[in-house]
Amino acid sequence: MSARTKARKRAIDILYAADVRQTTIPESLAVEAERAANEPARMASWLYARDIIDGVVDHREEIDELIETYSQGWTLKRMPVVDRAILRIGIWEILFNDAVPHAVAIDEAVEAAKILSTDDSAGFVNGLLGRIAQTAPSA
């Protein structure tokens, strides 16, 4: 598993924990930062995970609006928590991280959904991110 894939998984964990525990993302991030400081082997994935979380926090309103717009009949609250986290990361990578090609962002999100979420989630994530990528400038 690449360092970026690990970082995405860590970012999913942070967003998921904040959502489930009903805490703020910065609080969840602080807990993970403390854990990362005590485990130097995790440093390679920690830096990109932090970039993802900071980006999602900075653009959360726009990202959530896009999820609501493109999810066709699904509200954010109705979606599985892990799907929300995966979508937020995927949208941030597509729209705000020029270093990640759209196809890579979508593929990573779909793979995460296959492993971490429901049977229908991978198709849902693929379709939603694909539609958003079509409207985004090329990476």
N, CA, C and O atoms as CSV, one atom per row, in Angstrom:
chain,resi,resn,atom,element,x,y,z
A,1,MET,N,N,0.851,-1.168,0.000
A,1,MET,CA,C,0.000,0.000,0.000
A,1,MET,C,C,0.903,1.240,0.000
A,1,MET,O,O,1.825,1.338,0.810
A,2,SER,N,N,0.636,2.180,-0.905
A,2,SER,CA,C,1.469,3.383,-1.005
A,2,SER,C,C,1.243,4.314,0.186
A,2,SER,O,O,0.242,4.208,0.895
A,3,ALA,N,N,2.186,5.218,0.387
A,3,ALA,CA,C,2.069,6.179,1.488
A,3,ALA,C,C,0.828,7.050,1.314
A,3,ALA,O,O,0.170,7.384,2.300
A,4,ARG,N,N,0.499,7.421,0.083
A,4,ARG,CA,C,-0.695,8.250,-0.147
A,4,ARG,C,C,-1.977,7.473,0.125
A,4,ARG,O,O,-2.939,8.033,0.651
A,5,THR,N,N,-2.000,6.208,-0.224
A,5,THR,CA,C,-3.173,5.383,0.080
A,5,THR,C,C,-3.355,5.276,1.591
A,5,THR,O,O,-4.470,5.389,2.101
A,6,LYS,N,N,-2.252,5.056,2.298
A,6,LYS,CA,C,-2.312,5.015,3.764
A,6,LYS,C,C,-2.787,6.351,4.323
A,6,LYS,O,O,-3.571,6.394,5.271
A,7,ALA,N,N,-2.308,7.433,3.732
A,7,ALA,CA,C,-2.709,8.769,4.196
A,7,ALA,C,C,-4.206,8.981,3.989
A,7,ALA,O,O,-4.881,9.538,4.855
A,8,ARG,N,N,-4.718,8.546,2.860
A,8,ARG,CA,C,-6.163,8.672,2.618
A,8,ARG,C,C,-6.947,7.873,3.657
A,8,ARG,O,O,-7.965,8.343,4.165
A,9,LYS,N,N,-6.482,6.684,3.968
A,9,LYS,CA,C,-7.155,5.864,4.981
A,9,LYS,C,C,-7.129,6.558,6.336
A,9,LYS,O,O,-8.123,6.547,7.062
A,10,ARG,N,N,-6.006,7.155,6.674
A,10,ARG,CA,C,-5.914,7.892,7.943
A,10,ARG,C,C,-6.862,9.081,7.941
A,10,ARG,O,O,-7.504,9.368,8.951
A,11,ALA,N,N,-6.950,9.771,6.814
A,11,ALA,CA,C,-7.865,10.908,6.718
A,11,ALA,C,C,-9.315,10.448,6.848
A,11,ALA,O,O,-10.120,11.113,7.501
A,12,ILE,N,N,-9.651,9.318,6.232
A,12,ILE,CA,C,-10.999,8.751,6.391
A,12,ILE,C,C,-11.259,8.477,7.869
A,12,ILE,O,O,-12.322,8.815,8.390
A,13,ASP,N,N,-10.294,7.868,8.537
A,13,ASP,CA,C,-10.448,7.555,9.962
A,13,ASP,C,C,-10.705,8.818,10.787
A,13,ASP,O,O,-11.551,8.816,11.681
A,14,ILE,N,N,-9.986,9.882,10.490
A,14,ILE,CA,C,-10.134,11.130,11.240
A,14,ILE,C,C,-11.508,11.737,11.010
A,14,ILE,O,O,-12.179,12.140,11.961
A,15,LEU,N,N,-11.933,11.806,9.748
A,15,LEU,CA,C,-13.252,12.370,9.436
A,15,LEU,C,C,-14.361,11.502,10.020
A,15,LEU,O,O,-15.340,12.016,10.561
A,16,TYR,N,N,-14.204,10.195,9.909
A,16,TYR,CA,C,-15.183,9.257,10.449
A,16,TYR,C,C,-15.306,9.419,11.966
A,16,TYR,O,O,-16.411,9.500,12.503
A,17,ALA,N,N,-14.168,9.466,12.644
A,17,ALA,CA,C,-14.176,9.591,14.105
A,17,ALA,C,C,-14.861,10.874,14.544
A,17,ALA,O,O,-15.646,10.866,15.493
A,18,ALA,N,N,-14.573,11.968,13.866
A,18,ALA,CA,C,-15.203,13.238,14.225
A,18,ALA,C,C,-16.713,13.164,14.036
A,18,ALA,O,O,-17.476,13.658,14.866
A,19,ASP,N,N,-17.136,12.547,12.948
A,19,ASP,CA,C,-18.566,12.441,12.647
A,19,ASP,C,C,-19.288,11.543,13.653
A,19,ASP,O,O,-20.332,11.917,14.186
A,20,VAL,N,N,-18.740,10.381,13.906
A,20,VAL,CA,C,-19.378,9.408,14.799
A,20,VAL,C,C,-19.373,9.896,16.249
A,20,VAL,O,O,-20.364,9.747,16.965
A,21,ARG,N,N,-18.267,10.472,16.667
A,21,ARG,CA,C,-18.155,10.942,18.060
A,21,ARG,C,C,-18.783,12.320,18.265
A,21,ARG,O,O,-18.870,12.818,19.387
A,22,GLN,N,N,-19.216,12.922,17.163
A,22,GLN,CA,C,-19.811,14.259,17.181
A,22,GLN,C,C,-18.870,15.269,17.829
A,22,GLN,O,O,-19.257,16.069,18.681
A,23,THR,N,N,-17.610,15.194,17.384
A,23,THR,CA,C,-16.608,16.172,17.794
A,23,THR,C,C,-16.207,16.951,16.556
A,23,THR,O,O,-16.635,16.633,15.446
A,24,THR,N,N,-15.397,17.958,16.745
A,24,THR,CA,C,-14.935,18.720,15.596
A,24,THR,C,C,-13.804,17.954,14.897
A,24,THR,O,O,-13.131,17.117,15.498
A,25,ILE,N,N,-13.623,18.260,13.639
A,25,ILE,CA,C,-12.524,17.635,12.899
A,25,ILE,C,C,-11.186,18.023,13.515
A,25,ILE,O,O,-10.317,17.162,13.654
A,26,PRO,N,N,-10.981,19.301,13.896
A,26,PRO,CA,C,-9.701,19.627,14.547
A,26,PRO,C,C,-9.443,18.823,15.832
A,26,PRO,O,O,-8.294,18.488,16.121
A,27,GLU,N,N,-10.481,18.514,16.598
A,27,GLU,CA,C,-10.290,17.683,17.798
A,27,GLU,C,C,-9.850,16.275,17.412
A,27,GLU,O,O,-8.937,15.712,18.018
A,28,SER,N,N,-10.498,15.718,16.412
A,28,SER,CA,C,-10.139,14.382,15.943
A,28,SER,C,C,-8.724,14.383,15.354
A,28,SER,O,O,-7.966,13.429,15.533
A,29,LEU,N,N,-8.386,15.447,14.662
A,29,LEU,CA,C,-7.051,15.590,14.084
A,29,LEU,C,C,-5.987,15.675,15.181
A,29,LEU,O,O,-4.906,15.102,15.039
A,30,ALA,N,N,-6.282,16.378,16.258
A,30,ALA,CA,C,-5.326,16.513,17.361
A,30,ALA,C,C,-5.020,15.162,18.000
A,30,ALA,O,O,-3.870,14.881,18.340
A,31,VAL,N,N,-6.038,14.330,18.163
A,31,VAL,CA,C,-5.835,12.993,18.726
A,31,VAL,C,C,-4.911,12.185,17.813
A,31,VAL,O,O,-3.989,11.517,18.280
A,32,GLU,N,N,-5.170,12.255,16.515
A,32,GLU,CA,C,-4.339,11.511,15.562
A,32,GLU,C,C,-2.928,12.086,15.492
A,32,GLU,O,O,-1.969,11.331,15.331
A,33,ALA,N,N,-2.782,13.390,15.608
A,33,ALA,CA,C,-1.453,14.015,15.578
A,33,ALA,C,C,-0.605,13.535,16.747
A,33,ALA,O,O,0.588,13.274,16.596
A,34,GLU,N,N,-1.225,13.422,17.903
A,34,GLU,CA,C,-0.504,12.924,19.078
A,34,GLU,C,C,-0.057,11.483,18.862
A,34,GLU,O,O,1.064,11.108,19.203
A,35,ARG,N,N,-0.949,10.687,18.293
A,35,ARG,CA,C,-0.616,9.288,18.013
A,35,ARG,C,C,0.520,9.200,16.993
A,35,ARG,O,O,1.436,8.392,17.145
A,36,ALA,N,N,0.457,10.034,15.957
A,36,ALA,CA,C,1.491,10.023,14.911
A,36,ALA,C,C,2.847,10.441,15.468
A,36,ALA,O,O,3.880,9.912,15.057
A,37,ALA,N,N,2.846,11.381,16.394
A,37,ALA,CA,C,4.108,11.842,16.989
A,37,ALA,C,C,4.818,10.721,17.745
A,37,ALA,O,O,6.044,10.716,17.853
A,38,ASN,N,N,4.052,9.786,18.260
A,38,ASN,CA,C,4.619,8.667,19.015
A,38,ASN,C,C,4.961,7.458,18.145
A,38,ASN,O,O,5.484,6.461,18.640
A,39,GLU,N,N,4.664,7.550,16.851
A,39,GLU,CA,C,4.941,6.445,15.930
A,39,GLU,C,C,5.643,6.983,14.681
A,39,GLU,O,O,4.988,7.229,13.669
A,40,PRO,N,N,6.959,7.168,14.737
A,40,PRO,CA,C,7.700,7.756,13.618
A,40,PRO,C,C,7.527,7.006,12.291
A,40,PRO,O,O,7.639,7.616,11.228
A,41,ALA,N,N,7.262,5.723,12.332
A,41,ALA,CA,C,7.093,4.951,11.101
A,41,ALA,C,C,5.869,5.407,10.316
A,41,ALA,O,O,5.769,5.162,9.114
A,42,ARG,N,N,4.946,6.062,10.992
A,42,ARG,CA,C,3.727,6.525,10.333
A,42,ARG,C,C,3.866,7.927,9.750
A,42,ARG,O,O,2.913,8.451,9.174
A,43,MET,N,N,5.038,8.540,9.890
A,43,MET,CA,C,5.222,9.930,9.478
A,43,MET,C,C,4.982,10.143,7.984
A,43,MET,O,O,4.418,11.168,7.600
A,44,ALA,N,N,5.393,9.211,7.139
A,44,ALA,CA,C,5.231,9.388,5.693
A,44,ALA,C,C,3.762,9.567,5.314
A,44,ALA,O,O,3.434,10.402,4.471
A,45,SER,N,N,2.899,8.801,5.923
A,45,SER,CA,C,1.485,8.940,5.598
A,45,SER,C,C,0.832,10.080,6.367
A,45,SER,O,O,-0.190,10.609,5.929
A,46,TRP,N,N,1.389,10.459,7.481
A,46,TRP,CA,C,0.783,11.498,8.308
A,46,TRP,C,C,0.757,12.856,7.601
A,46,TRP,O,O,-0.244,13.569,7.675
A,47,LEU,N,N,1.843,13.221,6.919
A,47,LEU,CA,C,1.921,14.551,6.309
A,47,LEU,C,C,0.831,14.754,5.262
A,47,LEU,O,O,0.178,15.797,5.242
A,48,TYR,N,N,0.634,13.778,4.405
A,48,TYR,CA,C,-0.416,13.924,3.385
A,48,TYR,C,C,-1.804,13.824,4.019
A,48,TYR,O,O,-2.721,14.523,3.588
A,49,ALA,N,N,-1.978,12.986,5.015
A,49,ALA,CA,C,-3.271,12.909,5.712
A,49,ALA,C,C,-3.623,14.273,6.289
A,49,ALA,O,O,-4.771,14.710,6.214
A,50,ARG,N,N,-2.648,14.929,6.856
A,50,ARG,CA,C,-2.867,16.272,7.431
A,50,ARG,C,C,-3.252,17.264,6.338
A,50,ARG,O,O,-4.146,18.087,6.537
A,51,ASP,N,N,-2.580,17.194,5.175
A,51,ASP,CA,C,-2.938,18.069,4.046
A,51,ASP,C,C,-4.396,17.841,3.627
A,51,ASP,O,O,-5.138,18.792,3.381
A,52,ILE,N,N,-4.788,16.574,3.552
A,52,ILE,CA,C,-6.163,16.250,3.171
A,52,ILE,C,C,-7.144,16.850,4.173
A,52,ILE,O,O,-8.094,17.530,3.787
A,53,ILE,N,N,-6.916,16.603,5.437
A,53,ILE,CA,C,-7.840,17.088,6.471
A,53,ILE,C,C,-7.903,18.612,6.459
A,53,ILE,O,O,-8.990,19.186,6.515
A,54,ASP,N,N,-6.760,19.264,6.386
A,54,ASP,CA,C,-6.749,20.729,6.328
A,54,ASP,C,C,-7.532,21.218,5.108
A,54,ASP,O,O,-8.285,22.187,5.203
A,55,GLY,N,N,-7.361,20.562,3.979
A,55,GLY,CA,C,-8.073,20.955,2.766
A,55,GLY,C,C,-9.573,20.750,2.881
A,55,GLY,O,O,-10.356,21.603,2.462
A,56,VAL,N,N,-9.972,19.625,3.446
A,56,VAL,CA,C,-11.401,19.356,3.628
A,56,VAL,C,C,-12.014,20.384,4.576
A,56,VAL,O,O,-13.117,20.873,4.333
A,57,VAL,N,N,-11.312,20.708,5.646
A,57,VAL,CA,C,-11.816,21.714,6.592
A,57,VAL,C,C,-11.935,23.073,5.899
A,57,VAL,O,O,-12.949,23.757,6.040
A,58,ASP,N,N,-10.909,23.459,5.156
A,58,ASP,CA,C,-10.907,24.760,4.483
A,58,ASP,C,C,-12.018,24.901,3.448
A,58,ASP,O,O,-12.529,26.000,3.234
A,59,HIS,N,N,-12.398,23.796,2.805
A,59,HIS,CA,C,-13.364,23.839,1.704
A,59,HIS,C,C,-14.646,23.060,2.008
A,59,HIS,O,O,-15.394,22.712,1.095
A,60,ARG,N,N,-14.891,22.794,3.266
A,60,ARG,CA,C,-15.993,21.910,3.667
A,60,ARG,C,C,-17.352,22.362,3.151
A,60,ARG,O,O,-18.130,21.541,2.666
A,61,GLU,N,N,-17.644,23.631,3.246
A,61,GLU,CA,C,-18.952,24.118,2.809
A,61,GLU,C,C,-19.166,23.849,1.323
A,61,GLU,O,O,-20.221,23.355,0.927
A,62,GLU,N,N,-18.179,24.169,0.506
A,62,GLU,CA,C,-18.283,23.940,-0.938
A,62,GLU,C,C,-18.347,22.439,-1.250
A,62,GLU,O,O,-19.134,22.010,-2.093
A,63,ILE,N,N,-17.528,21.658,-0.575
A,63,ILE,CA,C,-17.513,20.209,-0.792
A,63,ILE,C,C,-18.870,19.606,-0.436
A,63,ILE,O,O,-19.421,18.825,-1.211
A,64,ASP,N,N,-19.405,19.955,0.714
A,64,ASP,CA,C,-20.694,19.395,1.128
A,64,ASP,C,C,-21.827,19.835,0.200
A,64,ASP,O,O,-22.756,19.069,-0.057
A,65,GLU,N,N,-21.750,21.056,-0.295
A,65,GLU,CA,C,-22.760,21.528,-1.247
A,65,GLU,C,C,-22.707,20.695,-2.530
A,65,GLU,O,O,-23.747,20.350,-3.090
A,66,LEU,N,N,-21.510,20.375,-2.988
A,66,LEU,CA,C,-21.370,19.538,-4.184
A,66,LEU,C,C,-21.910,18.131,-3.939
A,66,LEU,O,O,-22.567,17.557,-4.808
A,67,ILE,N,N,-21.639,17.581,-2.773
A,67,ILE,CA,C,-22.173,16.249,-2.456
A,67,ILE,C,C,-23.689,16.288,-2.497
A,67,ILE,O,O,-24.312,15.417,-3.104
A,68,GLU,N,N,-24.291,17.277,-1.868
A,68,GLU,CA,C,-25.755,17.401,-1.857
A,68,GLU,C,C,-26.298,17.576,-3.282
A,68,GLU,O,O,-27.318,16.982,-3.633
A,69,THR,N,N,-25.627,18.378,-4.092
A,69,THR,CA,C,-26.081,18.661,-5.457
A,69,THR,C,C,-26.015,17.417,-6.343
A,69,THR,O,O,-26.956,17.129,-7.083
A,70,TYR,N,N,-24.914,16.688,-6.267
A,70,TYR,CA,C,-24.690,15.574,-7.180
A,70,TYR,C,C,-25.176,14.217,-6.669
A,70,TYR,O,O,-25.147,13.239,-7.416
A,71,SER,N,N,-25.612,14.139,-5.438
A,71,SER,CA,C,-26.009,12.834,-4.897
A,71,SER,C,C,-27.434,12.426,-5.263
A,71,SER,O,O,-27.832,11.298,-4.975
A,72,GLN,N,N,-28.193,13.287,-5.873
A,72,GLN,CA,C,-29.514,12.965,-6.405
A,72,GLN,C,C,-30.389,12.186,-5.432
A,72,GLN,O,O,-30.484,10.960,-5.490
A,73,GLY,N,N,-31.016,12.926,-4.546
A,73,GLY,CA,C,-31.974,12.314,-3.644
A,73,GLY,C,C,-31.407,11.835,-2.321
A,73,GLY,O,O,-32.147,11.336,-1.474
A,74,TRP,N,N,-30.114,11.979,-2.135
A,74,TRP,CA,C,-29.483,11.578,-0.874
A,74,TRP,C,C,-29.000,12.827,-0.161
A,74,TRP,O,O,-28.266,13.632,-0.735
A,75,THR,N,N,-29.406,12.990,1.080
A,75,THR,CA,C,-28.856,14.072,1.881
A,75,THR,C,C,-27.581,13.571,2.548
A,75,THR,O,O,-27.354,12.366,2.652
A,76,LEU,N,N,-26.762,14.499,2.993
A,76,LEU,CA,C,-25.535,14.112,3.705
A,76,LEU,C,C,-25.851,13.253,4.926
A,76,LEU,O,O,-25.172,12.258,5.182
A,77,LYS,N,N,-26.862,13.631,5.665
A,77,LYS,CA,C,-27.209,12.895,6.896
A,77,LYS,C,C,-27.686,11.477,6.603
A,77,LYS,O,O,-27.547,10.596,7.451
A,78,ARG,N,N,-28.240,11.244,5.431
A,78,ARG,CA,C,-28.766,9.926,5.075
A,78,ARG,C,C,-27.667,8.962,4.598
A,78,ARG,O,O,-27.851,7.745,4.617
A,79,MET,N,N,-26.548,9.507,4.180
A,79,MET,CA,C,-25.447,8.678,3.671
A,79,MET,C,C,-24.713,7.986,4.811
A,79,MET,O,O,-24.657,8.503,5.927
A,80,PRO,N,N,-24.153,6.816,4.525
A,80,PRO,CA,C,-23.273,6.205,5.528
A,80,PRO,C,C,-22.120,7.161,5.865
A,80,PRO,O,O,-21.591,7.839,4.985
A,81,VAL,N,N,-21.747,7.205,7.120
A,81,VAL,CA,C,-20.707,8.122,7.589
A,81,VAL,C,C,-19.413,7.935,6.803
A,81,VAL,O,O,-18.772,8.913,6.419
A,82,VAL,N,N,-19.036,6.713,6.567
A,82,VAL,CA,C,-17.783,6.458,5.849
A,82,VAL,C,C,-17.871,6.971,4.409
A,82,VAL,O,O,-16.869,7.439,3.868
A,83,ASP,N,N,-19.043,6.893,3.779
A,83,ASP,CA,C,-19.193,7.422,2.420
A,83,ASP,C,C,-18.995,8.929,2.402
A,83,ASP,O,O,-18.368,9.461,1.486
A,84,ARG,N,N,-19.519,9.615,3.396
A,84,ARG,CA,C,-19.314,11.069,3.478
A,84,ARG,C,C,-17.829,11.391,3.556
A,84,ARG,O,O,-17.348,12.292,2.868
A,85,ALA,N,N,-17.105,10.661,4.386
A,85,ALA,CA,C,-15.672,10.900,4.532
A,85,ALA,C,C,-14.939,10.642,3.210
A,85,ALA,O,O,-14.106,11.444,2.790
A,86,ILE,N,N,-15.250,9.538,2.573
A,86,ILE,CA,C,-14.606,9.184,1.305
A,86,ILE,C,C,-14.903,10.233,0.238
A,86,ILE,O,O,-14.006,10.649,-0.495
A,87,LEU,N,N,-16.150,10.657,0.152
A,87,LEU,CA,C,-16.527,11.664,-0.850
A,87,LEU,C,C,-15.850,13.001,-0.584
A,87,LEU,O,O,-15.384,13.655,-1.517
A,88,ARG,N,N,-15.793,13.409,0.662
A,88,ARG,CA,C,-15.144,14.681,0.984
A,88,ARG,C,C,-13.677,14.670,0.554
A,88,ARG,O,O,-13.179,15.651,0.001
A,89,ILE,N,N,-13.000,13.574,0.806
A,89,ILE,CA,C,-11.595,13.457,0.415
A,89,ILE,C,C,-11.463,13.439,-1.105
A,89,ILE,O,O,-10.620,14.137,-1.667
A,90,GLY,N,N,-12.292,12.644,-1.762
A,90,GLY,CA,C,-12.235,12.562,-3.225
A,90,GLY,C,C,-12.488,13.901,-3.890
A,90,GLY,O,O,-11.786,14.272,-4.831
A,91,ILE,N,N,-13.480,14.623,-3.412
A,91,ILE,CA,C,-13.787,15.937,-3.996
A,91,ILE,C,C,-12.642,16.909,-3.744
A,91,ILE,O,O,-12.268,17.673,-4.633
A,92,TRP,N,N,-12.086,16.884,-2.540
A,92,TRP,CA,C,-10.946,17.767,-2.277
A,92,TRP,C,C,-9.798,17.461,-3.231
A,92,TRP,O,O,-9.188,18.380,-3.777
A,93,GLU,N,N,-9.495,16.177,-3.437
A,93,GLU,CA,C,-8.394,15.834,-4.337
A,93,GLU,C,C,-8.696,16.255,-5.774
A,93,GLU,O,O,-7.800,16.725,-6.475
A,94,ILE,N,N,-9.921,16.097,-6.216
A,94,ILE,CA,C,-10.279,16.463,-7.585
A,94,ILE,C,C,-10.216,17.977,-7.789
A,94,ILE,O,O,-9.655,18.448,-8.778
A,95,LEU,N,N,-10.777,18.721,-6.875
A,95,LEU,CA,C,-10.912,20.171,-7.074
A,95,LEU,C,C,-9.755,21.011,-6.543
A,95,LEU,O,O,-9.479,22.087,-7.074
A,96,PHE,N,N,-9.088,20.541,-5.520
A,96,PHE,CA,C,-8.137,21.413,-4.837
A,96,PHE,C,C,-6.713,20.871,-4.743
A,96,PHE,O,O,-5.847,21.537,-4.175
A,97,ASN,N,N,-6.448,19.695,-5.279
A,97,ASN,CA,C,-5.101,19.137,-5.227
A,97,ASN,C,C,-4.653,18.794,-6.649
A,97,ASN,O,O,-4.958,17.720,-7.168
A,98,ASP,N,N,-3.938,19.708,-7.257
A,98,ASP,CA,C,-3.490,19.524,-8.639
A,98,ASP,C,C,-2.475,18.403,-8.806
A,98,ASP,O,O,-2.229,17.960,-9.928
A,99,ALA,N,N,-1.883,17.937,-7.714
A,99,ALA,CA,C,-0.872,16.880,-7.794
A,99,ALA,C,C,-1.485,15.496,-8.007
A,99,ALA,O,O,-0.772,14.543,-8.321
A,100,VAL,N,N,-2.809,15.383,-7.835
A,100,VAL,CA,C,-3.477,14.090,-7.980
A,100,VAL,C,C,-4.382,14.125,-9.210
A,100,VAL,O,O,-5.328,14.911,-9.256
A,101,PRO,N,N,-4.104,13.282,-10.210
A,101,PRO,CA,C,-5.002,13.216,-11.371
A,101,PRO,C,C,-6.405,12.787,-10.942
A,101,PRO,O,O,-6.566,12.001,-10.009
A,102,HIS,N,N,-7.406,13.308,-11.629
A,102,HIS,CA,C,-8.781,12.986,-11.277
A,102,HIS,C,C,-9.032,11.488,-11.237
A,102,HIS,O,O,-9.688,10.991,-10.322
A,103,ALA,N,N,-8.515,10.768,-12.219
A,103,ALA,CA,C,-8.747,9.321,-12.286
A,103,ALA,C,C,-8.172,8.614,-11.057
A,103,ALA,O,O,-8.764,7.656,-10.562
A,104,VAL,N,N,-7.038,9.074,-10.569
A,104,VAL,CA,C,-6.427,8.475,-9.378
A,104,VAL,C,C,-7.287,8.765,-8.156
A,104,VAL,O,O,-7.539,7.870,-7.348
A,105,ALA,N,N,-7.740,10.010,-8.014
A,105,ALA,CA,C,-8.596,10.370,-6.872
A,105,ALA,C,C,-9.862,9.520,-6.858
A,105,ALA,O,O,-10.279,9.037,-5.805
A,106,ILE,N,N,-10.468,9.340,-8.019
A,106,ILE,CA,C,-11.696,8.546,-8.111
A,106,ILE,C,C,-11.407,7.080,-7.799
A,106,ILE,O,O,-12.136,6.453,-7.031
A,107,ASP,N,N,-10.353,6.536,-8.390
A,107,ASP,CA,C,-10.014,5.130,-8.164
A,107,ASP,C,C,-9.714,4.853,-6.689
A,107,ASP,O,O,-10.169,3.849,-6.141
A,108,GLU,N,N,-8.963,5.726,-6.057
A,108,GLU,CA,C,-8.649,5.546,-4.635
A,108,GLU,C,C,-9.922,5.594,-3.788
A,108,GLU,O,O,-10.079,4.804,-2.857
A,109,ALA,N,N,-10.825,6.515,-4.109
A,109,ALA,CA,C,-12.081,6.624,-3.357
A,109,ALA,C,C,-12.950,5.385,-3.561
A,109,ALA,O,O,-13.543,4.882,-2.607
A,110,VAL,N,N,-13.028,4.897,-4.780
A,110,VAL,CA,C,-13.827,3.702,-5.071
A,110,VAL,C,C,-13.250,2.490,-4.342
A,110,VAL,O,O,-13.999,1.698,-3.770
A,111,GLU,N,N,-11.935,2.341,-4.359
A,111,GLU,CA,C,-11.310,1.222,-3.657
A,111,GLU,C,C,-11.575,1.303,-2.153
A,111,GLU,O,O,-11.844,0.287,-1.512
A,112,ALA,N,N,-11.498,2.502,-1.596
A,112,ALA,CA,C,-11.790,2.665,-0.166
A,112,ALA,C,C,-13.242,2.282,0.120
A,112,ALA,O,O,-13.524,1.618,1.118
A,113,ALA,N,N,-14.154,2.693,-0.743
A,113,ALA,CA,C,-15.570,2.367,-0.547
A,113,ALA,C,C,-15.802,0.853,-0.636
A,113,ALA,O,O,-16.607,0.306,0.118
A,114,LYS,N,N,-15.106,0.182,-1.544
A,114,LYS,CA,C,-15.247,-1.280,-1.670
A,114,LYS,C,C,-14.830,-1.981,-0.375
A,114,LYS,O,O,-15.456,-2.950,0.053
A,115,ILE,N,N,-13.777,-1.479,0.228
A,115,ILE,CA,C,-13.230,-2.118,1.432
A,115,ILE,C,C,-13.982,-1.717,2.693
A,115,ILE,O,O,-14.207,-2.550,3.572
A,116,LEU,N,N,-14.370,-0.460,2.789
A,116,LEU,CA,C,-14.858,0.082,4.059
A,116,LEU,C,C,-16.369,0.268,4.163
A,116,LEU,O,O,-16.887,0.469,5.261
A,117,SER,N,N,-17.087,0.203,3.032
A,117,SER,CA,C,-18.494,0.573,3.100
A,117,SER,C,C,-19.405,-0.516,2.552
A,117,SER,O,O,-19.021,-1.684,2.493
A,118,THR,N,N,-20.597,-0.133,2.156
A,118,THR,CA,C,-21.624,-1.077,1.729
A,118,THR,C,C,-21.367,-1.581,0.311
A,118,THR,O,O,-20.508,-1.053,-0.395
A,119,ASP,N,N,-22.109,-2.595,-0.099
A,119,ASP,CA,C,-21.969,-3.153,-1.447
A,119,ASP,C,C,-22.273,-2.116,-2.535
A,119,ASP,O,O,-21.677,-2.157,-3.611
A,120,ASP,N,N,-23.186,-1.201,-2.261
A,120,ASP,CA,C,-23.586,-0.211,-3.255
A,120,ASP,C,C,-22.720,1.043,-3.239
A,120,ASP,O,O,-22.803,1.862,-4.154
A,121,SER,N,N,-21.909,1.198,-2.233
A,121,SER,CA,C,-21.173,2.451,-2.058
A,121,SER,C,C,-20.145,2.720,-3.151
A,121,SER,O,O,-20.001,3.864,-3.581
A,122,ALA,N,N,-19.439,1.714,-3.604
A,122,ALA,CA,C,-18.404,1.940,-4.614
A,122,ALA,C,C,-18.998,2.538,-5.885
A,122,ALA,O,O,-18.429,3.472,-6.451
A,123,GLY,N,N,-20.120,2.021,-6.336
A,123,GLY,CA,C,-20.777,2.562,-7.528
A,123,GLY,C,C,-21.277,3.984,-7.309
A,123,GLY,O,O,-21.165,4.841,-8.185
A,124,PHE,N,N,-21.828,4.214,-6.125
A,124,PHE,CA,C,-22.316,5.548,-5.772
A,124,PHE,C,C,-21.165,6.555,-5.764
A,124,PHE,O,O,-21.276,7.634,-6.346
A,125,VAL,N,N,-20.068,6.201,-5.107
A,125,VAL,CA,C,-18.891,7.069,-5.026
A,125,VAL,C,C,-18.324,7.310,-6.424
A,125,VAL,O,O,-17.990,8.444,-6.766
A,126,ASN,N,N,-18.214,6.269,-7.225
A,126,ASN,CA,C,-17.687,6.394,-8.582
A,126,ASN,C,C,-18.539,7.351,-9.417
A,126,ASN,O,O,-18.010,8.237,-10.089
A,127,GLY,N,N,-19.838,7.170,-9.371
A,127,GLY,CA,C,-20.729,8.010,-10.165
A,127,GLY,C,C,-20.689,9.468,-9.738
A,127,GLY,O,O,-20.610,10.363,-10.579
A,128,LEU,N,N,-20.744,9.704,-8.442
A,128,LEU,CA,C,-20.756,11.074,-7.947
A,128,LEU,C,C,-19.429,11.782,-8.249
A,128,LEU,O,O,-19.429,12.904,-8.754
A,129,LEU,N,N,-18.320,11.145,-7.947
A,129,LEU,CA,C,-17.024,11.771,-8.211
A,129,LEU,C,C,-16.770,11.922,-9.707
A,129,LEU,O,O,-16.152,12.897,-10.136
A,130,GLY,N,N,-17.238,10.970,-10.500
A,130,GLY,CA,C,-17.089,11.078,-11.953
A,130,GLY,C,C,-17.806,12.295,-12.513
A,130,GLY,O,O,-17.275,12.991,-13.379
A,131,ARG,N,N,-19.013,12.553,-12.020
A,131,ARG,CA,C,-19.765,13.732,-12.474
A,131,ARG,C,C,-19.065,15.023,-12.046
A,131,ARG,O,O,-19.009,15.981,-12.817
A,132,ILE,N,N,-18.541,15.051,-10.841
A,132,ILE,CA,C,-17.843,16.241,-10.372
A,132,ILE,C,C,-16.547,16.450,-11.180
A,132,ILE,O,O,-16.214,17.580,-11.536
A,133,ALA,N,N,-15.835,15.376,-11.461
A,133,ALA,CA,C,-14.590,15.480,-12.232
A,133,ALA,C,C,-14.845,16.023,-13.647
A,133,ALA,O,O,-14.003,16.725,-14.208
A,134,GLN,N,N,-15.994,15.698,-14.206
A,134,GLN,CA,C,-16.321,16.197,-15.544
A,134,GLN,C,C,-16.467,17.715,-15.570
A,134,GLN,O,O,-16.235,18.343,-16.603
A,135,THR,N,N,-16.845,18.301,-14.452
A,135,THR,CA,C,-17.021,19.752,-14.394
A,135,THR,C,C,-15.778,20.476,-13.914
A,135,THR,O,O,-15.710,21.703,-13.982
A,136,ALA,N,N,-14.782,19.724,-13.424
A,136,ALA,CA,C,-13.573,20.312,-12.840
A,136,ALA,C,C,-12.510,20.540,-13.916
A,136,ALA,O,O,-12.475,19.835,-14.925
A,137,PRO,N,N,-11.646,21.529,-13.691
A,137,PRO,CA,C,-10.506,21.688,-14.593
A,137,PRO,C,C,-9.625,20.441,-14.530
A,137,PRO,O,O,-9.544,19.799,-13.483
A,138,SER,N,N,-8.975,20.095,-15.617
A,138,SER,CA,C,-8.128,18.897,-15.656
A,138,SER,C,C,-6.943,19.031,-14.731
A,138,SER,O,O,-6.354,20.102,-14.583
A,139,ALA,N,N,-6.608,17.907,-14.111
A,139,ALA,CA,C,-5.446,17.881,-13.203
A,139,ALA,C,C,-4.196,17.560,-13.999
A,139,ALA,O,O,-3.106,17.488,-13.433
